[in-house]
Amino acid sequence: MYSSVEFFNLCIFFFILLVEKSSAAHYQYEACVPKACGNLSIKFPFHIRGLQESYCGHPGFELTCSNSPAIHLTEDVYVIDNIQYENRTFRVHNEAVSNVGGCLPQIRNISEDSQLGIVDTSRLHLLSNCNSKLPEVLSSYKVDYCDPFNREDLGLVMLGEDKNLNIALQECNTNVLAPVEVDKNGGNGIVDYEGLLRKGFLLNWKVADCSECERSGGRCGFNETDDRMRCFCPDSPHLGNCKPRTKKHLVIVVATAASAGGLGILVILAYFFQRKHSFLRIWSKREKFQNVEDFLKDYGSLAPKRYHYSEVKKMTDSFKIKLGQGGYGCVYKGKLEDGSPVAVKVLKELKGSGEEFVNEVASISRTSHINVVTLLGFCFQGRKRALVYEFMPNGSLEKFIYGGKSLTNRQLGWQILYKIAVGIARGLEYLHRGCNTRILHFDIKPHNILLDENFCPKISDFGLAKLCLQNESIVSILGARGTVGYIAPEVFCKNIGGVSHKSDVYSYGMMVFEMVGGRKNIDVGVVDHSSEIYFPHWIYARLDRGEQDLGLHGISNEEENELARKMIIVSLWCIQTDPVNRPSMTKVVEMLEGNLQALETPPKPFLSSPARASDDSSTIYTSGTVS
């Protein structure tokens, strides 16, 4: 028999399900609602960067919106003064002309293409780099440049129909053609070039016609997969127009709405028997990250460059070279337009809000540190999400510390291992203390440490990160987050202590143990993994007995032995069961860079060996409440 609480939650679930089924429109239809910019309504083929999804417009028609919409044409920005959707035309003027007076700003040639054409205009010739001594007949055409560095450069302005144009072309070396609208009877001589440039000119677009889609109640968009226009309709996308609703469909809608109404009455009645309004929390969580676009827009200038999905495909050569993959998706090698190599993480189609994507962009955008990977850009286009990082030629630390039982040329010496351990510690110290907002990573492990060409470590993968205030000592999280073998005990057992930056310290300690032990191929006769001997306990026992030989491969001198001992003692402090007993990352850096003799051996970690994860164990993130 259901309790009143269970019955209430069950009613709420089905009520939401029915209401959404009967009333919710397709997400692309809702995303492509026209937006206002200035006094203009912006819709297909245009879309406003940061306000509308890129699929709501045609490639090449992206606008920015300040006081008025603006579009990039060739290398200049042009302000849009008017849009006539029925005629497929829009009037523009060069933005540089808006802010000057009495001088000629720098304007570049504009060219027509298969998507845009210039409508019935004349050409204003902007001539520069002219001879110092000009014929008298050209004296009335002289202009001053706005650029202070070109004050001595003679400039001329005249219309293409001017009878003296050929003379001027022989005297000047640079000629820019600016489209303008003039009276057909416009004469020779002095030209009001400022007025003509401010008036601007008309452009017409030649891409797919949207009128049929709009007449059927749809909103136009673009599918980059097949490079074709789509008509986004309330039910789903269609090729040409929205299909009319049949009588059968109308009956289903009415019946569903009636069912929803009846169930709504039951919900109201159940309300009086329910004191804990858990559904409000469910709804709040559902809404929290519903509009990632709004989040990215609010992030402003801190957000890295945004790429179209087509640009991501181009930079990766259609995802040709795969660098790796995991539960999140795949990483591909790419190249920017300037030739710089990049790593592109293409996320799997995420369900729900995309909280991990938001976490990663938000977290890394706040950072700038040699030991934290640099996020160069991102793609958020419909359900397609990708992150563009600086390329790390040596890949992840993981491949260097799980090399099997034989010593190979891929192994790293103790000096490099120590340098990597210190670098990671400095990166974590920066995340915990160096940013305006403290960043807790929650997934420190070898797989998430990348190495550049000099084996300088970079912390990556902020999908599970949490932002908090600097003065926040304890944070609240839902569910256990992290990877088996590295998760701090307090993350999944609240009785041990509060979750804080000390949880990252624990993960760091477990990772350094793997660098010391797992990477250095412990003798099978000493540590038999088939017997499930826990390496931290095994190494602690050797330290406790005062043994000088730690049984680790590759130690050839006293300096390397000291580095290994230092890393082990620091790691033992980091994995203390009680978070209070763990050092901060600032203290970790201090201990690693300090004198070995100054380090005290910590108490033996209380917890026994954790369950061993498989080699391909991946990050976990449960949605239940921590208990």
N, C-alpha and C positions, 0 to 999 in steps of 0.2 A: 504494500500500500504506500502510495506517495505521501510524503509530508507536505504541509502547505508551502514550505520553502521550495521543495523540489517541483511541486506542481506549478508554482508561480514561474520559476525559471524555465520550465518546459513550455509554458504558455508564451512567455516572452520570446523564446527561440522561434517557435512556429509563427508567431505574429510578425516578427521581423522578416522571416523567410517569405511569408505570403505578401507582405507589403512591398518588399524589394522586387519580388517576382512580378507583381502587377504594375509597379510604378517606375522602377529604376530604368533609366535609359542607358544605352551603351556608353562605355567610358569615353570612347573617342568622340562620340556625338556631343557629350557634355564638355569635353576638353576644348572643343573647337567653337565654342560660343564666341561671337564677335566681341572684341575688346575696344574700348575707347582710348584714343590717344589724342590729346588736344581736343579739337572739335570734330575729329574724323573717326569713323567706325572702321576697324581693321579686321578683315577676314580674307579668305582665299582670293588671290594666290599669295597674299602677304601673311606673315606671322610675326609677332613681336617677340624678340629674344627676351627670355626671362618671364614673360607673361603668358605665352601660348606655347603649346607643344610644336616642335618643328614639323611634325606631320600635318599640322593644320594649314600649312602653306606649301608653296612649290619651292624646290631648291633654287637658290639665287634671289629669293624675294624676302629675305630676312630683314626686319626693320629694328631700329632702336627707338626708344620713346623717352624723350625728355619733356620739353614743352610741346613739341610737335614730332610726328613720326619722321624718320630719316632713313635713307637707304644708301649703301655704298655702291658707287658706280665707278668702275676702273679703280682709281686710287683716291677719289674724292668722296666726301659726304654730301649728299643732296637732301635738302629738306623737302618733304612732300606737302604741298599747299592744298591740294584737292585731289579727290579720287572719284572718278565716274565709272562705277562698276558696270552699268548698263552699256557704256561705250568701250569698256576695257581700256580706259586711259587714265593717266594721273599726271598732274602738273608738279614740276620740281624746280628748285633753284639751288645753286651752289651755296653751301653753308658758309663758305669763306666770305661771300659777298654780304652776308647779313650783318657782319660785325665790323665793317670798314666803311670809310667815306672819304672821297676825294683822292683815292689812290687805287691801284690795280692789285688785287691779291693774286697769289699764285693759283692758277687753274690748270688742270691737265686735260688732255684730249679725252673725249668720251667716245666710245665705239659702240655700234649696234651689234646685236648678235641674234641668234635664233629665238631668243625668248623676249627680247625688248627691241622696239623700233622707235625712232624719233619721228614725230608727226609734223610734216609740212612746215619746216622752219628754214630761216636763213642761217648763215654762219657769221659769227663775229670773229674776225682775225685778231688775235692777241700776239703782236710781234715784239720780239726782244732780241738782245745781242745785236743791235743795229750799229752801223758805222757811225763814228763820232760826228762826221759832217754829212748831214742829210740835205737833199735837194729842198729848196724853198717850198715846193709844192706839197711837201709832206709835213710842214711845220704845224699845221692845224690838227694833226692826228696824234701829236705827242701826249704821253701820259706819264705819271709817276707811279713807281711801284711801292707797295706797302712794305715790302721787305727792306729793312734799313741797310742790308748788305748790298742791295742792288740800286742804291740811290744814283750812282753814276751811270747806270746802264740805261740807254735810251730805249723807250718803249713807244710803240704805235698801236692804235686801235682803229679798225675800219671794217665796214661790212664787206661781204663777199662780192656784192654788186658794184662796189666803188670802182670808178674808172682808173683810179691811181693805185689800185692794188698791185698790179704787176711791177710798178716802180718800187713799191715798198718791199715786195718779196725779194727784189734784187739787193736791197740795202740791209736786210735783216736776216739773221741766221736761224732764228727759232720762230716757229709759227704754230700757235695753238688755236684750234677751231672750237669756239663755244657756240652751241645752238642757241638761237634767240628768235623771238617772234617780232617782226617789224611790219610796218605799213608797206604794201607792195610798191608804193610810190616814194619810198624812202630815198632821199637824195645823197649827194656826196658831201664830204667835209666832216664837220664836227658831229660826233655821235654821242648820245647820252648812254654811254656804255653801262654806267651804274644802274640806271633805270631798266635797261634791257636785261641785264644779268639778274636783277632782283625779280623782274617779272617772270623769268624762267621760260620753260618750254614744256610741251606735252610729250609724254612717252606712252606707247601702247604695248600691252603685253600680248604675246602670241601663244601662251600656254593654254591648256585645256579650258573649255568654256564650262562655267559652273552653273549657268542659268537653269538648265534642266533639273539638276539636282536640287537647287534651292526651291524651284516651283513645286517639287514633290515633297517639300518639308525637310530636306536634308541639309547637311553642311559639308562643304567640299574639303578634301584633304589629299594627301599624297602618300603613296606606298613606294618606298625606295627599293623594295625587293624586286619589283617588276617595272619600276619607273612609270607607273600609271596613276592617274587620278582616281580617287575613291570618293564615293558619296556616303558620308557617315550618317546613318539613319538611327532613329531611336532604338530599333531592334538590333541592327548589326550593319557593318559596311556593305555597300553594293557597288557595282561597277558604274552604272549610269544614273539611276535615280532610286528613290525609295519606293518599294512595292506597296501598293495600296492595301489597307487592312481589309480583310474579308469579313463577312457576317459571322463566320465561325470564330474568327479571332476575337471579334467584339463580344460574342457570347462568353468566351473563355475569360476575357478581361472582367466582364460584369460579374461572372460567377466567382472569380478569384477575389474581386473587391468585396463582394458580399460575405464571403468566407472570412476575409480579413477583418471585416467590421464585426462579425459575430464573435470572432476570437478576441477582438479588441475589448468587447464587453466583458468577456471572461477574465481578461487581464486586469481590468479595472476592479472587478470583484476580488480577484486574488490579491490585489494590492493591499487590501485591508488586513490580510493575514500574513503579510510579509514585512518584517521590520528592517531587515538588512537589504538595502537596494543594490544587490550585487550587479544587476543588469546595467546600472549606470556606469559602473567601473568598466564593464565589458564594452559598453558603447564608447566610453571615453578613450579606451585603448584603441578601439577600431578607428576613431576619428583622429587620433594623435598625430599619425604620420600619413594621413590620407592624401594630403597634397604636398608631395615632395617639392613640387615646383615652387610653392609659396615659401618653403623653407630656404631653397637655394636663392630665391629672389631677395629674401630678407638678409641673406648672408652678405650681399653686396660685394664690395671690392675684394673681400677676403677669399671669395670663391676663385678657384683656378679656372683656366680656360675651358670653355665648353665646346665639345666637338659634336658634329652630326654623326650619325651612325655610318653614313656613306664615307665620311672622312676616316673613321676608325677602320673600315674595310680597306680603304686605300692605303693607309699607313702600315697595315699588316699584310698587304698584298693578298687580300681576301683570306686572311688567317692561315697563311702558308706555313710558318714555322712555329710549332708549338713548343714552348719552354717547359711547361708543366701543367698539372691539373689537380684539382681537389674537390671537396664537397661544395665549394663556392662557385666553381666553373673552371675555366681554362686560362692560361697565360700564354700570350703569343709575342714573338719578337716583332717590332715594328720600326719605322723610321719616319721622323718628322720631315717637313719640307726642306729644312736646312741640312738634312742628312744625319742629324743626331739620332742615335739608336734609342729606342724606348721599349719598355715592357708593358703590354696592354693586357690587363686582367678583364676578361669578358665574363660577367656574372651570369649564372643561370637565371632563367626567367623566374623572378622572385614573386612569391605570393604575398598578398596583403600589402603592408605599408612600405616595405623596403627599408626597415629600420637599420639594417646592417650597412646598406649603401649610404644612408644619411650619416651614420656614425663615422664611416671612413672619410667621407668628404669633409665633414665638420671637424674631425679630430686633426687630420694631417694638414688641413688648410691653416690651422693655428700654429703650426710648427715650423721651425727653421733651425736645424741642428745637423752637424756632420754625421751623427749616428742615428738619424731618423730619415727614412727614405723620402724623397721629394715627389710629391704628387704634381705632375705637370698639367693635367687636365682630366676631364671626365666626359662621359656621354650619358645623358638621360633622355631617352627618346621613346615614349610609350613604355613598353615592357622591356626595352633593350637598355641595359646598363653596362658601362665599361669604365675602367679607371686607367689612366695613362701615367706610368711611373718612369723615373729615370732608370736606365738599363744597368743592371748589375752583372758584369761579365762572368763572375765566378759563381753565380747562382746562390742557392741557400746553404747555410751552414750545415744543414742536415746531411748532405751528400759527403761531407768531409769527416763526419764523426761516426758514420755507420759503415765502415769500409770492410767489414769482415775480419777474419782472424789473421790474415797475412799483412805484413807491412807493405804498403804500396807507395808509389811516388805521388799519390794524391794526399797523403797524410800531411798534417801541419805540424811543424815543430812546436816545442813548448813555448818559445818566445812568441810565436804568432798566436797560439791558443790564449796565452796570457793577455796579449794585446787585444784580442777579440773580446775576451771577458771584460776587460776594463772599458772598452768602447761601448759595449752593450750597457754596462752599469752607468756610464755617463749619459747615454741616451735616455735611460729610464729616469735618472736623476733629473734630467731636463724636463721630461714629461710630467714628473711629479712636482717639480718646484720651479722650473724655468719659464713656464708659460703663464700668461695671465689667468688662464683657466687650467686647473689641474686635470690631467688626462690619465685615467687608469686603463691599462691595455687589456688585461684579463686573458691574454692568449700568448704569453711569452713562451716560445719553444724554438728549437733549432730550425724548423721549417719556415718560421717567420722572421728569421735573421738572414738578411742578404749581404753578400760580400762583393765589394767593388774590385777593380783590378789589383789594388794593393792590399786586399783582404781587410779593408776597413769595414766594420760591421754597420749595418743599417737596420733599424727596427722597422718592420712592415706589417701589413694586414691589421688594420684598426677596426675590423668589422664588429668586434664585440666590445670595443672601447666605451668608456663612460666618462662624460665630462662632469666635473664638479668644481665647486668653489675652492680656493686655496685653503680657506679656514675650515672646510668640511673634513672632519677626521674619519667619520663613519658614513658610508653610503648605503642606499637601499637599492637592491636589485631584485628582479624577478627571475627565479630559476638559477640553476648552476650553469655557469658559462666558462668555457675553456676547453682544454684537451686532457683526456685521461692521462695521469702520470705527472701533470704539471699543476693541477688545480689545487689551490690552498684549501686546507680542511674546513676553514670557516665559511667558505663559499657554499658548501653543501651541508654544513652542520652548524647552525647558528649558536649552539651551546658553547662552541669553542671560543668565539669572539666575533667582533664586528668585522664586516667586509670593508677594506680600506686599501690604501696604496701598498700596505704590507702584504696584500695578496699577490701583487706583482713580484714582490721580493721573494716570496716562496717559489714562484714559478722560475724566477731567475736562478735560484739556488739549485733546483732540480735540473735545470738545463746545463749549468756549469758542471754538475756531477757527470752528466752524459758526455760533456766535452773531455773531462778528465778520464773517465772510466770507459764508457762505451766506445769512444773514439780511439782509445789507446789499447784496445784489444787485450783485456785482462786474461791472464793465463787460465785456460779451462780447468787446470788442476787446482787453481786457487779459488776461482769463482765459477761455479757450475750453475749456469742459468737454468738447467733442467731441474735443479733442486730449489729454484726460486729464492736464491740468496739475494737479499736486498743490498745493493751496492753501498748506499750511505751507511748502513749498519756494519757492513763488512769493513769498510775503510775506517769507520769510527773505532772499531775494535783494534785495528792495527795501530792507530794513533794513541789509543788509550793504553796499549801495552808498551808504548814508547819505541816501536820498531822503526829503525831507520830506513829499511827497504820497504817501500810502499807497494811493491809488486806491480808497478806500472811500466809498460814498455816505453822505450825511447828516452828515458832519463839517463844522460851520459855524463853529467857533471853536477857539482853542488848547486850551481845557480839554477839549473832546471829543477832539481829536487826541491829547492826553496820555493820556486814559482808554483810547483804542483801542490806543495803543502799549504801555501798561502791560499790558493784557489779552493782547496778542500775545506780548510778551517772556515773560510768566509761562507762557503756554501752550507756548512753545517749550522752556522748561525742563521742563515737565511731560511732554512727549512724547520726552524723551531715550531713546535705545534701551536703554542700560544703566540698570536701576532704581536703581543706586547714585547716579547723577548727577541723579536727579529729586528735587525738594524734597519734604518732608513737607507735609501740608495745613496744618499750623501755619505753616510757612514761606511757603506760598502766600498765606495770609491776610495775613501780615506784608508780603509784597512788593506785593500789591494795594493795601493801605492805606498803603504807604510812598511815598517820593519816587521819581519816575521816574528822576531822575538817578543814584540809588543802584543802579539795576538794571544788571547786566552782560548783554550779549547772549550767549546760550549758543552752544555749538558747533552746527553744522548737524546736524539729526537724520539718522542714518546710513541708516535704511531708506528705500527708494524708495516711491513712491505705492502704497498698498494698493489691492486690487481694489475698485472702487466697488460699493456695494450698491444694490439697487433701492429705490425709495421705500417699498415696503412690507416691507422686510427686517425680519425678526423676530429675537427672541432665540434663540440657539442654545445647546444644552447637550449635548455628546456624552458618551457613557458610556465611551469608551475611555480608556486610561491616557495621560497627557500624555507626549509624547516630543519 
